[in-house]
Amino acid sequence: MSIEVSQGFDSSVIPVKLVNEIIKKHPIRIEGHRGAGHLEPENSLKAFNKAIELGIDGVEFDVWLTKDDVPVVVHGKPEGEVEFLNGTEVPIGQVNFEAVKDMILINGEKIPTLAEVLDACKDKVHLNIEIKETREEVIGKVLTLLQERQMFDQITFSSFNHHLRACLYREVLERKIEAEVSFGFLMELEYNPLPDYEHTRPGDSINVDIRYLEKHREECLLHIKKAQEKNVKVKFWFPMEYQEEHMFYDDLLGLEVDTVITNKPISMIEYFGKLAIKA
């Protein structure tokens, strides 16, 4: 079944009063990519507040450490270079937070600290904390903030840096954290290292680039099948430049994936709303 989806939420098709019921009942979790996707500046407090306002299941965002070990929420380039509106480009791991905290990013916002984001989202929305940082000390810094706020019931970790999983589980054990702390193994388009499924934990997932399904479908389907057989969740994420996400919704629903990390949360809400109306 194919559902046509508009580019914005159409309250004449789905009454606003039904949105909360749609969110509760839809079969795929909706996480906003870098906050609320394209609706607000990425990785900003505005983006997280917008996601909370929409009532979606979760938000995904990126974490680096500054030189003085302050966890901050910003995407950056592969080596952590962050572009600012004044034309400077700063490797975030080579400067103290004080040096950049008042500088304006190219999206018009300041860099929020992870502490600020946690405080804004506590008890309101699930958090998918993507660790961009390669240094292992980032794990301890993030766990400390989560322990102080008792937020383990609403978070998961994810990273392309799969070696951090062992560090995460070691720290959880040493700190005697009783909550289940899960890890998402991020997979790119051309390079797709898979986890050792025999050592995954409840809630762990493979987080797959939608372009992998698009360009290497049969291989991707085999990975999905194996993960699901091992009770490992399957999440798909859309790169920020994707504009036509709705073309994949039917496919992802049929594959019974757990979560979509979307730039278009309103489009997904509308899609599931139309499915509910047709049911």
Buried (B, 14 or more C-beta within 10 A) or exposed (E): EEBEBEEEBEEEEBEEEBBEEBBEEBEBBBBBBBBBBBBBBBBBBBBBBBBBEBBBBBBBBBBBBBEEBBBBBBBBEEEBEBBBEEEEEBBBBEBEBEEBBEBEBEBEBBBBBBBBBBBBBEEBBBBBBBBBBBBBEBBBBBBBBBEEBEBBEBBBBBBBBBEBBEBBBEBBEEEEBEEEBBBBBBBEBEEBEEBEBEEBBEBBBBBBBBBBBBEBEEEBEEBBEEBBEEEBBBBBBBEEEBEEBBEBBBBBBEBEBBBBBBBBBBBBBBBBBBBBEEE
